[in-house]
Amino acid sequence: MESRPFYPRHQGIHLAELAEAIGAELSDTQAADRPIRSVAPVSRAKADDVCYLLTRRHAEELQATQAGALICDAAVAKLAPAHLPVLLTSKPHTAFALAGALLHPQALRPEAVAPESGISPQAFVHPTAELEEGVEIEPFAVIGAGAQIGSGTRIGPNVVIGANVAIGRNCTIAAGATIATALIGNHVIIHPGVRIGQDGFGYAPGVRPGMIKIVQVGRVIIQDHVEIGANTTIDRGTMDDTVIGEGTKIDNLVQIGHNVRIGRHCGVVAQVGIAGSAIIGNGVMIGGNAGINGHITIGDGVQIGAKSGVIASIAPGERVAGVPARPIKDFLREIAEITSRTRNKQRKSGAKDE
């Protein structure tokens, strides 16, 4: 298959410079001037690539690797062959993230589809919209009346920014996103297809069989340095605000209901659903496909396992998993018991067959 590098390789940074930039110690000073141009997995890395390894699980691949250097901790470094320079650090995952950002800065946020400076003549900007100098708007984007957009922000193709929406500086709003009734901070990344500010799901019983729609007149507040993954939806509040706290990272295909408040520096993995009026504390990590009930509180620092069903509030610092979610020690103990009973039944059944 023809090689098509969507992200060009770096012009090259010396290994010693890379080590300093990521806070690692270079094991072989003779390799200090070796140029590094990209990142790659251990099995496919070349002489100008840097790779990383977190555990010993794939250590056998190190013997045949052609990588220019390996980022790892002391335990893995002992398994590295003599020809492979090591960038030694106690936090290899963090160090690799820093290396990747340095070598491929253009891959950190969605790139422009139609790279041209300024406002495309094929975009529509309402005369009352206020755009600071340095805003980029790509073709077929629509900017509504009274919208405000800060300098350094790029609006992708086919994006719709509703009336009176405010977007801060140095943000990226990728192709096809729609934003209404929202106030967005600085350095926010919104990936393709995100929907922000549509009305929440709220109905009251009707006089006759059926339901009456409850009006949703709140807002969405997204604070600085938030990243929102592709095709995620964030509903506006009913009367209060839906809030996403500073530094929180949200994966693809997440549903966040009306009046939800998520704290600072949380991580929400793909296909999570958070029902209306739930309150999520700071530093909370929610595993993929978990469901969070409405009108409950998740304390600071809570960790929720993938596919969990959270139906009640959780105290700060707890680790939970399962359906319904319970302390992870209890969940793992129950799984072990079920597995043991299943094996015993299989053994007994096999003995009877014999």
C-alpha positions as CSV (number, residue, x, y, z in Angstrom):
1,M,0.0,0.0,0.0
2,E,1.2,3.5,-0.9
3,S,2.4,5.4,2.1
4,R,0.5,8.6,2.6
5,P,1.8,10.7,5.6
6,F,-1.1,12.9,6.7
7,Y,1.1,14.5,9.3
8,P,4.5,15.4,7.9
9,R,7.6,14.4,9.8
10,H,9.4,16.9,11.9
11,Q,12.5,18.5,10.4
12,G,14.5,16.8,13.2
13,I,15.4,17.4,16.8
14,H,18.5,16.1,18.4
15,L,17.9,13.3,21.0
16,A,19.6,15.3,23.8
17,E,17.2,18.2,23.1
18,L,14.3,15.9,23.1
19,A,15.3,14.4,26.4
20,E,15.6,17.8,28.0
21,A,12.2,18.9,26.5
22,I,10.3,15.9,28.0
23,G,12.2,15.8,31.3
24,A,13.9,12.5,30.6
25,E,17.5,11.2,31.1
26,L,19.3,10.0,28.0
27,S,21.1,6.7,28.7
28,D,23.6,6.9,25.9
29,T,25.3,10.3,25.5
30,Q,27.0,9.1,22.3
31,A,23.5,9.2,20.6
32,A,22.9,12.8,21.8
33,D,23.1,14.2,18.2
34,R,20.8,11.6,16.7
35,P,17.9,13.4,14.9
36,I,14.4,12.3,15.8
37,R,11.6,13.2,13.4
38,S,8.5,11.3,14.4
39,V,6.8,8.8,16.8
40,A,6.1,5.2,16.0
41,P,5.2,1.9,17.7
42,V,8.1,-0.3,18.7
43,S,7.5,-2.8,15.9
44,R,7.5,-0.3,13.1
45,A,9.9,2.4,14.4
46,K,12.8,3.5,12.2
47,A,16.1,5.1,13.1
48,D,14.6,8.6,13.3
49,D,11.6,7.6,15.3
50,V,11.0,7.6,19.1
51,C,8.7,4.9,20.7
52,Y,7.6,4.2,24.2
53,L,6.7,1.2,26.3
54,L,4.8,1.3,29.6
55,T,5.0,-2.4,30.6
56,R,7.0,-5.6,30.0
57,R,4.1,-7.1,28.1
58,H,5.6,-6.4,24.7
59,A,9.2,-6.3,25.7
60,E,10.2,-9.0,23.3
61,E,9.6,-6.5,20.4
62,L,12.5,-4.4,21.7
63,Q,15.1,-6.9,20.5
64,A,14.2,-6.4,16.9
65,T,13.2,-2.7,16.9
66,Q,15.0,-0.2,14.7
67,A,13.8,2.8,16.7
68,G,16.1,5.7,17.3
69,A,15.2,5.8,21.0
70,L,12.8,4.4,23.6
71,I,10.9,6.3,26.3
72,C,10.4,4.1,29.3
73,D,10.8,3.7,33.1
74,A,13.6,2.0,34.9
75,A,11.9,-1.4,35.0
76,V,11.5,-1.5,31.2
77,A,14.9,0.0,30.6
78,K,16.6,-3.1,32.0
79,L,15.1,-5.1,29.1
80,A,16.2,-2.7,26.3
81,P,19.0,-4.0,24.0
82,A,22.4,-2.3,24.2
83,H,21.9,-0.7,20.8
84,L,18.8,1.2,21.8
85,P,19.2,4.6,23.5
86,V,16.7,5.0,26.4
87,L,15.0,8.2,27.5
88,L,14.5,7.3,31.1
89,T,11.6,8.8,33.1
90,S,9.3,7.8,35.9
91,K,6.4,9.0,33.8
92,P,6.8,7.5,30.3
93,H,3.2,8.1,29.3
94,T,3.4,11.8,30.0
95,A,6.9,12.0,28.4
96,F,5.6,10.4,25.2
97,A,2.7,12.8,25.1
98,L,5.2,15.8,25.3
99,A,7.4,14.2,22.6
100,G,4.4,13.8,20.3
101,A,3.3,17.3,20.8
102,L,6.8,18.6,20.0
103,L,7.2,16.5,16.9
104,H,3.7,16.8,15.5
105,P,2.1,20.0,16.9
106,Q,-0.3,20.1,13.9
107,A,-1.9,16.9,15.0
108,L,-3.1,18.3,18.4
109,R,-6.2,19.8,17.0
110,P,-8.3,19.5,13.8
111,E,-6.5,21.1,10.9
112,A,-8.1,23.6,8.4
113,V,-9.8,21.9,5.5
114,A,-9.6,24.9,3.3
115,P,-6.4,26.6,4.5
116,E,-6.8,30.2,3.8
117,S,-6.4,33.1,6.1
118,G,-9.2,35.4,7.1
119,I,-12.9,34.9,6.3
120,S,-13.9,32.8,3.3
121,P,-16.1,34.6,0.8
122,Q,-18.2,31.5,0.8
123,A,-19.0,31.9,4.6
124,F,-21.9,33.9,5.9
125,V,-21.3,36.3,8.8
126,H,-24.2,38.3,10.1
127,P,-23.5,42.1,10.0
128,T,-24.0,42.3,13.8
129,A,-21.5,39.6,14.6
130,E,-18.3,40.8,16.3
131,L,-15.1,39.1,15.2
132,E,-11.7,40.1,16.6
133,E,-8.7,40.4,14.4
134,G,-7.2,37.0,13.4
135,V,-10.4,35.0,13.3
136,E,-10.5,32.4,10.5
137,I,-13.8,31.2,9.0
138,E,-13.8,28.4,6.4
139,P,-16.3,28.0,3.5
140,F,-20.0,27.5,4.2
141,A,-19.8,28.3,7.9
142,V,-22.7,30.4,9.2
143,I,-22.2,33.0,12.0
144,G,-25.4,34.2,13.5
145,A,-26.5,37.7,14.7
146,G,-24.7,39.1,17.7
147,A,-22.2,36.2,17.9
148,Q,-18.8,37.1,19.3
149,I,-15.5,35.3,18.3
150,G,-12.1,35.9,19.8
151,S,-8.8,36.3,18.0
152,G,-6.9,33.2,16.9
153,T,-10.1,31.1,16.7
154,R,-10.8,29.0,13.6
155,I,-14.3,28.1,12.5
156,G,-14.4,25.1,10.2
157,P,-16.5,24.4,7.1
158,N,-20.2,24.0,7.5
159,V,-20.1,25.1,11.2
160,V,-23.2,26.9,12.4
161,I,-22.7,29.4,15.3
162,G,-26.1,30.6,16.6
163,A,-27.2,34.0,17.6
164,N,-25.4,35.7,20.6
165,V,-23.0,32.8,21.1
166,A,-19.7,33.9,22.5
167,I,-16.5,32.0,21.7
168,G,-13.1,32.9,23.2
169,R,-9.6,33.1,21.8
170,N,-7.5,30.4,20.2
171,C,-10.3,27.9,19.8
172,T,-10.9,25.4,17.1
173,I,-14.4,24.6,16.0
174,A,-14.1,21.7,13.5
175,A,-16.2,20.9,10.4
176,G,-20.0,20.4,10.8
177,A,-20.3,21.4,14.5
178,T,-23.3,23.4,15.6
179,I,-23.3,25.7,18.6
180,A,-26.2,27.6,20.1
181,T,-27.1,29.3,23.4
182,A,-23.5,28.8,24.6
183,L,-20.6,30.7,26.1
184,I,-17.2,29.1,25.3
185,G,-13.9,30.0,26.9
186,N,-10.4,30.2,25.5
187,H,-8.3,27.4,24.0
188,V,-11.3,25.1,23.5
189,I,-11.2,22.3,20.9
190,I,-14.5,21.1,19.4
191,H,-14.2,18.2,17.0
192,P,-16.4,17.5,13.9
193,G,-20.1,17.0,14.3
194,V,-20.4,18.2,17.9
195,R,-23.8,19.6,18.9
196,I,-23.9,22.1,21.7
197,G,-26.9,24.0,23.0
198,Q,-29.8,22.0,21.6
199,D,-32.8,21.7,24.0
200,G,-32.7,19.0,26.6
201,F,-35.1,16.1,26.9
202,G,-37.9,17.4,29.1
203,Y,-41.6,16.6,29.0
204,A,-44.6,16.7,31.4
205,P,-47.7,14.4,31.3
206,G,-50.4,15.8,29.1
207,V,-54.1,16.1,29.8
208,R,-54.7,13.4,27.2
209,P,-52.4,10.5,26.5
210,G,-49.0,12.0,25.4
211,M,-46.5,14.5,26.8
212,I,-46.1,18.2,26.8
213,K,-42.7,19.7,26.0
214,I,-41.0,21.6,28.8
215,V,-39.3,24.8,27.5
216,Q,-35.5,24.8,27.8
217,V,-34.2,28.4,28.2
218,G,-30.8,27.8,29.9
219,R,-27.3,28.0,28.5
220,V,-24.2,25.9,28.0
221,I,-21.0,27.2,29.7
222,I,-17.7,25.7,28.5
223,Q,-14.7,26.9,30.4
224,D,-11.1,27.2,29.2
225,H,-8.9,24.4,27.8
226,V,-11.9,22.0,27.3
227,E,-11.8,19.4,24.5
228,I,-15.0,17.9,23.1
229,G,-14.8,14.8,20.9
230,A,-16.6,14.1,17.6
231,N,-20.4,13.8,17.6
232,T,-20.8,14.5,21.3
233,T,-23.9,16.4,22.3
234,I,-24.3,18.8,25.2
235,D,-27.8,20.0,25.9
236,R,-28.6,23.5,27.2
237,G,-30.1,23.9,30.6
238,T,-33.8,24.0,31.3
239,M,-33.6,27.3,33.3
240,D,-30.1,27.0,34.8
241,D,-26.8,26.3,32.9
242,T,-25.1,23.2,31.7
243,V,-21.5,23.6,32.7
244,I,-18.2,21.9,31.5
245,G,-15.3,22.8,33.8
246,E,-11.9,24.0,32.9
247,G,-9.5,21.4,31.4
248,T,-12.1,18.7,31.1
249,K,-11.6,16.3,28.2
250,I,-14.7,14.6,26.6
251,D,-14.4,11.7,24.1
252,N,-16.5,11.0,21.0
253,L,-20.2,10.1,21.2
254,V,-20.9,11.3,24.7
255,Q,-24.4,12.6,25.7
256,I,-24.5,15.3,28.4
257,G,-28.0,16.2,29.5
258,H,-29.5,19.5,30.6
259,N,-28.3,21.2,33.8
260,V,-25.4,18.8,34.2
261,R,-22.4,20.3,35.9
262,I,-19.0,18.7,35.3
263,G,-16.0,20.0,37.3
264,R,-12.5,20.8,36.3
265,H,-10.0,18.3,34.7
266,C,-12.4,15.4,34.3
267,G,-12.1,12.7,31.7
268,V,-15.2,11.3,30.1
269,V,-14.7,8.4,27.7
270,A,-16.7,7.5,24.6
271,Q,-20.4,6.6,24.7
272,V,-21.0,7.8,28.3
273,G,-24.4,9.2,29.0
274,I,-25.0,11.7,31.8
275,A,-28.6,12.4,32.6
276,G,-30.0,15.8,33.5
277,S,-29.0,17.7,36.6
278,A,-26.2,15.3,37.6
279,I,-23.3,17.1,39.3
280,I,-19.8,15.7,38.6
281,G,-16.9,16.9,40.8
282,N,-13.4,17.8,39.9
283,G,-10.9,15.2,38.6
284,V,-13.5,12.6,38.0
285,M,-12.7,9.8,35.4
286,I,-15.7,8.0,33.7
287,G,-15.0,4.9,31.7
288,G,-16.5,4.2,28.3
289,N,-20.2,3.4,27.9
290,A,-21.0,4.2,31.6
291,G,-24.4,5.6,32.4
292,I,-24.9,8.3,35.1
293,N,-28.3,8.8,36.6
294,G,-29.8,12.3,36.8
295,H,-30.0,14.4,40.0
296,I,-27.1,12.7,41.7
297,T,-23.7,14.0,42.8
298,I,-20.4,12.4,41.9
299,G,-17.6,13.5,44.3
300,D,-14.2,14.8,43.5
301,G,-11.6,12.3,42.3
302,V,-14.1,9.5,41.7
303,Q,-13.2,6.7,39.2
304,I,-16.1,5.0,37.4
305,G,-15.4,1.7,35.5
306,A,-16.4,1.1,31.9
307,K,-20.1,0.0,31.3
308,S,-21.0,0.9,34.9
309,G,-24.5,2.0,35.8
310,V,-24.4,4.7,38.4
311,I,-27.8,5.2,40.1
312,A,-26.9,6.9,43.3
313,S,-24.5,9.6,44.5
314,I,-20.8,8.6,45.1
315,A,-18.6,10.0,47.8
316,P,-15.3,11.7,46.9
317,G,-12.4,9.5,46.0
318,E,-14.4,6.3,45.5
319,R,-13.7,3.7,42.8
320,V,-16.7,2.0,41.5
321,A,-17.8,-0.5,38.7
322,G,-20.7,-2.7,37.7
323,V,-24.4,-2.4,37.3
324,P,-25.5,-1.0,39.7
325,A,-22.1,0.6,40.4
326,R,-20.6,-0.4,43.7
327,P,-17.1,-0.3,45.2
328,I,-14.7,-1.9,42.8
329,K,-13.4,-4.4,45.4
330,D,-16.9,-5.7,45.8
331,F,-17.4,-5.8,42.1
332,L,-14.2,-7.8,41.4
333,R,-14.9,-10.1,44.3
334,E,-18.4,-10.9,42.9
335,I,-17.0,-11.5,39.4
336,A,-14.4,-13.9,40.8
337,E,-17.1,-15.8,42.7
338,I,-19.3,-16.1,39.6
339,T,-16.3,-17.2,37.5
340,S,-15.4,-19.8,40.1
341,R,-18.9,-21.2,40.3
342,T,-19.2,-21.4,36.5
343,R,-16.0,-23.3,36.3
344,N,-17.1,-25.7,39.0
345,K,-20.4,-26.4,37.2
346,Q,-18.5,-27.0,34.0
347,R,-16.2,-29.5,35.7
348,K,-19.1,-31.4,37.3
349,S,-20.9,-31.4,34.0
350,G,-17.8,-32.7,32.2
351,A,-17.3,-35.4,34.8
352,K,-21.0,-36.6,34.4
353,D,-20.5,-36.8,30.6
354,E,-17.5,-39.1,31.1
